[in-house]
């Protein structure tokens, strides 16, 4: 019984590390930052052919400097669909941070505006 409890504890720790954005590989370029955030993106099922561009900034520690803001959006459907699509993209950025930035990237990233386009269907 002790052995089973120990195995469950280890399995839980592995799952926590595997799903934690901060435990991810160190990011060295802005392309890697974009790829990491895109990996967190799941567009709504009924999004059709939609696009939203979000604008956001990071602190040196990889956390967001304020909330992501939509700067452009072309969303299929009504206002509810538009809100759902933009909310999903915003959630992807928020849920994927803090990022594990290399010291070199962290030095130059703070306060700079980063834009990222989210496209459905996911490409």
N, C-alpha and C positions, 0 to 999 in steps of 0.2 A: 504494500500500500504506500509506504514511504517513497519507493522508487517511482511509482505512478505519479505521485504529487510532484516529485522533483522534475519528472519529464514534462508535466504540464506547465510548471513554472518556467522551464527553459523554453518550451514552445511559445509561451506567451511573450517572453522577452524577445525572441526572434521575430515574432509578428510585429511587436512594437517598433523594433529597430528597422524592419523592412518597410514599414509604412510611414515612418517619421521623415518629413522633408529634410530636417537638419542632419539626419544620419546619412543622407545621400552623398554621392561622390562630390568632391570639391569642384566647383565651377570656376573655369578659368577665362571664359570669354562670354560676351553678350549673346552669341549664338547658342552657347550651352545653356544660358539662363532661359532663353526663349524655348528651347527644346524641353527643358525641365518643366516649365510652366505648361506648355502644350500637353505634356504627358498627364497633367492633372485635369485636363479639359474633357468634359463629357457634354456634348451639346444635347439639348432637349430632343426627345424622339420625334417630335412633330415640327422641327425647325425648318424643314425644307431647305432651300438654298438661301442661307442667311450669312451675313458677315457683320461683325462688330470689331472696332478698333478701340482698345483701351489704352489709356495713358496713366502711368504711375511712376513712382520713384522709390528708391531703396535707401536705407541707411547702410552704413558700413558693415553692420552686423547681419545684413541680409533680410531684415524686417522691412515692412512697407513704411514709407513716409507718407502717411495719409492714405485714404481709400483710392482704389482705381476709379478712373472716370472714363465713361464712353466719350470718344471724340468723333466717331462716325459709326453709323449703323444702317444697314439695309437688311431688314428682317421680313421674311415672308409671314403674312398673317396680320392679325389685328393688334391692338395695343397690348393685350394680355400676352400674346405670343412674343411681342417685342420685349416686354419687361422680363418674361421668363428667359429669353435668350441672353439678354444683357446680364441678368442676375446670375445665370450659369457661368458666363465668362468671368464675371467679377469674383464669383465663388472659387473658380479655378485658381485665380491669382492669390486670393486670401488663404485658401487651403494649402497652397504649395509653399508658402513662406512660413518661417524664415528659410532662406536659401543658404547653403554652405558655400560662401564665396572665398576664393583664394585671396591671400593678402594683397596681391597685385590688383586684382579686380576690385576688391573692396575699397582700395585706396582711391580709385578713379570713379567709382559708381555713385557715391553719396550725393544725393540731391539732383542728379541728372535725370531728365525725363526720359523714360523708356516707353515705347509704344509697341503693342503687339496685336496682331490681327487674329481673330478667332473665326474660323470658317466652318459652316456646316453644309453638306456632310463633311465630317472630319477627314482631312486629307493627309 
